[in-house]
Amino acid sequence: MAGVTDYTFRRLIKRRGGVGLSVSEFISVEGLTRSNPKSHRQMRFAEEERPFAVQIFGGQPERMGMAAEMAEEVGADILDVNCGCPAPKVVKNGGGSGLLKDLPRLETILKEIKKSISIPLTLKLRTGFTDSTINCVEAAKMAEQCGVEHIQLHGRTKEQGYKGLANWDLVRQIKEAVKIPVSGNGDVTSIENALRRFEETGCDGILIGRGAMQNPWIFRQIQDVTQGRAPYQPSLEEKQAVLLEFFELLSEDMPEMPALGKMKQLAGQFTKGLVGGAQFRQTLYHSHSAREILDNIGVYFETLTTHDTFGNGLTEIEADSDLEFNSCDVSINNSCETAVAA
Ligand SMILES: Cc1cc2nc3c(=O)[nH]c(=O)nc-3n(C[C@H](O)[C@H](O)[C@H](O)COP(=O)(O)O)c2cc1C
């Protein structure tokens, strides 16, 4: 997720266990091939993250090939092509879900990339551009012919943005149409939901985006259950520790103010699963320094430990549908500046 799954966030989640594959934010091929420092920074990863995929976006076959080569050179295990981003600036330049409107161009891009790299190539699709032009099954079949080794489907159209629910029946249809592994994606925030999706679609994997911000242990919990164990239940101390660890990782990587911003972004989702989370979130939103945010985290968990409650005592989760963190435009605007300039 652009603006979210950076070097820091990915390591935080990977350390909780159960993650089969980590994927970078989408990275502009225009930025990469024109030496934009931000794009190069987005390709950083740690050994502990492996297997690690770099996801690129763009509309120009030659630049996509060049950028793919760069990802292989920095040691990525997998190269993933974004064919789903709905942001107007990305689509206008022929990238992201814009490729769903031009499958011949997507085909040329995939062939160009295959010529440039020897690591596996994967493709992340949306279902189609609009409701009346659903073409993900056709795109997946074409991609398989081009040598793509894994299809991932976010079950929404470009037009839908993040509204409504993901259509997982199309995951099933792709699974039936191709021989390569297929993963589904969209709205998975619970173990039960994940298990149901595996069962209904026969898919080989599930991608989780926003749900990982609410529950960093979700991958481990799903893995536990699929391997016949009781799902891991993090203690209160671990919940506190995960916030502190995030802040520490952020502080190693960026100045205090952006680190605070990132902390608030995660807190906005993470606190939904906590008792008195809404009030706790407010204290974090109103923190203006590292000291203040750390103090507020300390106060919250101490109150919870000693009094067994905080604020109004309510927990907001139970929320398969509560994934309103979806305005990727802000982060995408930043990520795409270089693409737009192209
Ligand atoms: C803030 C934000 C940024 C996103 N950025 C990307 C991206 O860079 N690449 C990508 O393939 N999908 C991106 N997505 C889409 C997610 O990967 C995922 O397909 C979608 O959120 C549905 O899955 P979820 O319900 O598990 O979050 C983004 C979503 C959000 C909310």
PDBQT file of the ligand as one rigid body, heavy atoms in Angstrom, charges set to zero:
ROOT
HETATM    1  C1  LIG A 401      -3.588   3.615   1.216  1.00  0.00    +0.000 C 
HETATM    2  C2  LIG A 401      -3.589   2.538   0.188  1.00  0.00    +0.000 A 
HETATM    3  C3  LIG A 401      -2.560   2.447  -0.699  1.00  0.00    +0.000 A 
HETATM    4  C4  LIG A 401      -2.542   1.412  -1.638  1.00  0.00    +0.000 A 
HETATM    5  N1  LIG A 401      -1.474   1.303  -2.478  1.00  0.00    +0.000 NA
HETATM    6  C5  LIG A 401      -1.365   0.215  -3.293  1.00  0.00    +0.000 A 
HETATM    7  C6  LIG A 401      -0.197  -0.013  -4.062  1.00  0.00    +0.000 A 
HETATM    8  O1  LIG A 401       0.764   0.749  -4.028  1.00  0.00    +0.000 OA
HETATM    9  N2  LIG A 401      -0.150  -1.136  -4.828  1.00  0.00    +0.000 N 
HETATM   10  C7  LIG A 401      -1.193  -2.044  -4.880  1.00  0.00    +0.000 A 
HETATM   11  O2  LIG A 401      -1.107  -3.043  -5.578  1.00  0.00    +0.000 OA
HETATM   12  N3  LIG A 401      -2.310  -1.825  -4.184  1.00  0.00    +0.000 NA
HETATM   13  C8  LIG A 401      -2.408  -0.735  -3.383  1.00  0.00    +0.000 A 
HETATM   14  N4  LIG A 401      -3.529  -0.560  -2.625  1.00  0.00    +0.000 N 
HETATM   15  C9  LIG A 401      -4.611  -1.569  -2.706  1.00  0.00    +0.000 C 
HETATM   16  C10 LIG A 401      -4.380  -2.660  -1.663  1.00  0.00    +0.000 C 
HETATM   17  O3  LIG A 401      -3.167  -3.332  -1.911  1.00  0.00    +0.000 OA
HETATM   18  C11 LIG A 401      -5.503  -3.681  -1.694  1.00  0.00    +0.000 C 
HETATM   19  O4  LIG A 401      -5.594  -4.211  -2.985  1.00  0.00    +0.000 OA
HETATM   20  C12 LIG A 401      -6.847  -3.082  -1.299  1.00  0.00    +0.000 C 
HETATM   21  O5  LIG A 401      -6.697  -2.195  -0.213  1.00  0.00    +0.000 OA
HETATM   22  C13 LIG A 401      -7.832  -4.174  -0.917  1.00  0.00    +0.000 C 
HETATM   23  O6  LIG A 401      -7.284  -5.020   0.061  1.00  0.00    +0.000 OA
HETATM   24  P1  LIG A 401      -7.569  -4.846   1.648  1.00  0.00    +0.000 P 
HETATM   25  O7  LIG A 401      -9.055  -4.802   1.800  1.00  0.00    +0.000 OA
HETATM   26  O8  LIG A 401      -6.915  -6.039   2.265  1.00  0.00    +0.000 OA
HETATM   27  O9  LIG A 401      -6.939  -3.555   2.069  1.00  0.00    +0.000 OA
HETATM   28  C14 LIG A 401      -3.592   0.479  -1.702  1.00  0.00    +0.000 A 
HETATM   29  C15 LIG A 401      -4.642   0.593  -0.790  1.00  0.00    +0.000 A 
HETATM   30  C16 LIG A 401      -4.656   1.591   0.145  1.00  0.00    +0.000 A 
HETATM   31  C17 LIG A 401      -5.792   1.668   1.103  1.00  0.00    +0.000 C 
ENDROOT
TORSDOF 0
